[in-house]
Amino acid sequence: MDDSISERSEHSNKAVFDLSKALEVVDGDVELLKELVTLFLKNFPDNLAQIRDGLARSDTNVVERAAHSLKGSVSNFGAMRAFEAAYRLEVLGREGRLGEAESALSKLDEELNILKSAMNWAFAGDEE
């Protein structure tokens, strides 16, 4: 593993982004992890937009599915805070409790932006 990535892993908040867990998922393949991170950063705004659209249309299935998808994505990065926020929104969608979903969405959005910053920091200066 790249020494700079290893050092950043030691200093990261593992509840936000567990770099060592993420590397386990890809069997230590840093390049593959970078690709997954890039795809995630490109796609998570679309998932949030789907959730917002589902809330606007009171479509519990859309909210549940999009939150579930995000939950699965962030689990690959050991991002427990974002995972828990996505799970909460997934459950609210499943149970039809959309009245509570706006605040849950705000929390998820916040956690995803923190995760994004942590990912950018973890790979800062690592471009070839």
N, C-alpha and C positions, 0 to 999 in steps of 0.2 A: 504494500500500500504506500502511496505517496506520503512522505514524511509530513508535509504541510497539512494534508488532510487528517493524518493521524493526530497531529497536535491540536487541530481544530476540534476533532472528535472529543478529546479529553476535556475541552473547555465549554462544550455546548450543553445547554439545558436538555437533558434526555427526555423530559416530558414534552418538550416542544418538538425536537427533532433528534432522534437517537441514531446518530450516524453509524455507530457500530452495529446496531440492529439492522439498519438499512443495508449495510455492507454484507451482513450475514445472508440477507434475502437474495443477494446477487452473487453469493459465494465469493465475495471479495473483489468482484470485477468492478473497479472504479469507473471505467468507461461506460459500462452498462448502467450503473447507478446514475451517472451524469445524464444519460439518455432518458432514464425514467423520471428524473427530477425535471428535466426540460419538458417532457411530455406532460407531467403533472402541472407544472407552472403554466403551461399553455392552455390546459383543459379545465382547470378548476374554476375559472370564472364562468365558463359555460354551465357547469353544474350549479353554481350559485344562481345563475340567471334562470335555470330550469326550476329551482326551488322557489324563487321569487314569482315566477310565472304561475307555478302551481298554487302558491298562496293567493295570488291575485284572482285566480279562477276557483279558489276553494277546492282544488283537486288534491285530495289526500294521497292518492296513488302516486302522482308525480312527485310530491314532496317526499314521500317515503322512499321511492326508487332513487331519486337523485341524491338524497342524503345517504342512502345505503351505498351507492356507488362511491361517493366521496369517502365514506367510512372505510371502505375497502382500499381505496387508494392511499389514504394517509396511514393505514396500518402497515403498509410496506415500508414506511419510513420510521416506524416506532413512535409516531407522533401522537402520544396518548391524549394530550389536551384537545387536539383537533378531532381525534377519534371519538372522544366522549361527547364533544359538542355535536358532531354529526350523528352519533347514536341517539342523542336526546331528540334531535329533529326527526330522525327516522321513526322513533317511537311515537312522537306526537302525530306524525302523519298516519302511522298505522292505526292509532287509537282515535283519529279524527279530531284531535284537540288542537285545531289550527289557531284558536284564540291565543294560545301560549307560544305559537311558532315564531312570531315576529321577534320576540326577545331571544329565542333560541337561535334564530337565523343571525341576529346581530352578533351573538357570541361566537357562532361558527365562523362568520366572516372575519371577526377579530382574530380568532385562533389561526385561520388560514393565512392571514396576512403576517402574523408573527412567524408562522412556519415558513412562509415564502422568504422572509428576511433571514431566518436561520439557514435556510438552504443556500441562499445567495452568499451569506457569510462563509458557510462551510466550504464552498467552492470558489471563493474569491481568489483571484490571482492564479487560478488553476487552468486558465484557458491555454491552449497550445499555440 
